[in-house]
Amino acid sequence: MKLIVGLGNPEIKYAFTRHNTGFLAIDELLHRLGNVELDKDKFKGLYTKTKIGDEDVIIAKPMTYMNLSGEFIRPLADFYKIEAKDIIVVYDELALPIGKVKVTKEGSAAGHNGIKSIIANLGTEKFIKVRIGIKDDKPFISQIDFVLMKYTPEELKAQKENIDRAVDAIFSIIEVGIDKTMNDYNGL
């Protein structure tokens, strides 16, 4: 069984912000699976249990704020007895430009507070990360202001292709494994 979690902030005012790109990826994944809904509300988040191919999966969104994401993921993973190596976290990555997706099977938080929380709660960096680039060429503003800015309609349209690629990578991880997926997606 795999746990697939998209990171974001729960309030409507954060919808379509760069920091909620992980939520947008989960929405696309649920859509591709036949408009599956997150029908369980437990452990400070929303989730559902379904299948991708022959693999049982839990698909989830924390309803904590970004910097407390691990407080949802840890109890959910413990309840379903899912090891850290079987957790896939999809989220925004400021160090990558829009149009890039990077998949890793371990690694530091690199300053991302949601990932810091997950590492602290799981006690390991060894979980799968699907990082969706959000960097653009806007003049410098503070990092917090930037990630909490809503996408413009043009940016969201451009980011849709990137989100689709991230969801393709999630399917690939389930179907062919993490190593092949990293080889296939990280060079694009």
C-alpha positions in Angstrom: 0.0 0.0 0.0 1.1 3.5 -0.8 0.2 6.8 0.8 0.0 9.7 -1.7 -0.2 13.2 -0.1 -0.5 16.6 -1.7 0.6 19.5 0.4 -1.2 22.8 0.8 -3.1 25.1 3.1 -6.8 24.4 3.9 -8.5 27.8 3.8 -10.3 28.9 0.6 -8.1 32.1 0.6 -5.1 29.8 -0.3 -6.8 28.1 -3.2 -4.8 28.4 -6.4 -1.7 29.8 -4.6 1.7 28.5 -5.5 2.0 26.8 -2.0 -1.2 24.8 -2.8 0.3 23.2 -6.0 0.3 19.8 -4.2 -3.4 20.1 -3.6 -3.9 20.9 -7.3 -2.0 17.7 -8.2 -4.1 15.6 -5.8 -7.2 17.1 -7.5 -5.9 16.1 -10.9 -5.1 12.6 -9.6 -8.6 12.1 -8.2 -10.1 13.4 -11.5 -8.1 10.9 -13.5 -9.2 8.1 -11.2 -12.8 8.8 -12.1 -13.5 11.8 -9.9 -12.9 9.9 -6.7 -13.6 12.0 -3.6 -11.7 12.4 -0.4 -14.5 10.8 1.7 -12.8 10.3 5.1 -12.0 13.1 7.6 -9.7 11.9 10.3 -6.2 12.6 11.7 -6.5 16.3 10.8 -7.0 15.7 7.1 -9.1 14.3 4.3 -8.3 11.1 2.5 -9.7 8.1 0.6 -8.7 4.6 0.0 -8.7 3.4 -3.6 -6.5 1.5 -6.1 -4.1 2.5 -8.9 -3.8 -0.6 -11.0 -3.4 -3.5 -8.6 -1.9 -1.3 -5.8 -4.0 -0.2 -2.8 -3.4 3.5 -2.2 -4.5 6.2 0.2 -4.8 9.6 -1.4 -4.8 12.5 1.1 -4.7 16.2 1.8 -3.7 17.5 5.3 -6.1 20.0 6.7 -3.4 21.4 9.0 -1.4 24.3 7.7 1.6 23.6 5.5 4.1 23.7 8.4 2.2 21.0 10.4 1.7 18.5 7.5 3.6 15.8 9.4 1.0 15.9 12.2 -1.4 14.4 9.7 0.8 12.1 7.7 2.4 10.3 10.7 -0.8 9.1 12.3 -2.4 8.2 9.0 0.7 6.2 7.9 0.8 4.5 11.4 -3.0 3.6 11.2 -2.6 1.9 7.8 0.9 0.5 8.7 2.5 2.3 5.7 6.3 2.6 5.9 8.0 5.9 5.1 9.5 4.5 1.8 5.9 4.0 0.6 4.8 7.6 1.2 4.7 9.8 -1.9 4.5 13.6 -1.1 3.7 16.0 -3.9 4.4 19.7 -3.3 5.6 23.0 -4.7 9.3 23.6 -5.1 10.6 27.2 -5.2 14.1 26.0 -6.4 12.6 24.5 -9.6 11.2 26.7 -12.5 7.6 26.3 -13.6 7.7 23.5 -16.2 10.0 21.2 -14.1 9.1 18.2 -12.0 11.7 16.3 -9.9 11.2 13.0 -8.2 13.5 11.8 -5.4 13.3 8.9 -2.9 15.0 10.7 -0.1 16.6 14.1 0.7 16.4 17.1 2.9 13.6 19.6 3.2 15.6 22.3 1.4 13.8 25.0 3.4 10.3 23.7 2.7 8.4 23.9 6.0 5.9 21.2 5.0 8.7 18.8 4.3 10.5 19.8 7.5 7.4 18.9 9.5 7.1 15.5 7.7 10.7 14.6 8.3 10.4 15.6 12.0 7.3 13.5 12.5 8.4 10.5 10.5 12.0 10.6 11.8 13.4 10.1 8.3 14.0 11.8 5.0 13.5 8.5 3.2 10.1 9.1 1.6 9.3 9.8 -2.1 9.0 13.5 -3.1 7.4 14.7 -6.3 8.5 18.3 -6.5 6.6 20.7 -8.8 8.5 23.8 -9.9 6.9 27.1 -9.1 9.8 29.6 -9.7 9.3 32.2 -12.3 11.0 35.4 -13.4 9.1 37.9 -11.3 11.1 40.6 -9.6 12.3 39.4 -6.1 9.7 39.6 -3.3 9.9 37.7 -0.1 9.6 33.9 -0.3 6.5 33.8 1.9 4.7 36.4 -0.1 5.7 34.7 -3.4 4.5 31.2 -2.4 1.2 32.6 -1.0 0.5 34.6 -4.2 -2.3 33.2 -6.4 -1.4 32.0 -9.9 -2.6 34.4 -12.6 -4.9 32.6 -15.1 -2.0 32.5 -17.6 0.4 31.0 -15.0 -2.2 28.4 -13.9 -2.7 27.4 -17.5 1.1 27.0 -17.9 1.3 25.1 -14.6 -1.4 22.7 -15.6 1.0 20.8 -17.9 3.5 20.6 -15.0 0.8 19.3 -12.7 -0.2 16.7 -15.3 3.5 15.6 -15.5 3.6 15.3 -11.7 0.5 13.1 -11.7 2.0 11.0 -14.6 5.1 10.6 -12.3 2.9 9.4 -9.4 1.3 6.7 -11.7 4.8 5.8 -12.9 6.0 5.3 -9.3 3.1 2.9 -8.6 3.4 1.1 -12.0 7.1 0.8 -12.6 8.9 1.9 -9.4 10.8 4.8 -8.1 14.1 4.2 -9.8 12.8 4.0 -13.3 10.5 7.0 -12.6 13.4 9.1 -11.5 15.3 8.2 -14.6 12.3 9.0 -16.8 11.2 12.3 -15.2 14.3 14.0 -13.8 15.9 14.7 -17.1 12.9 16.4 -18.6 
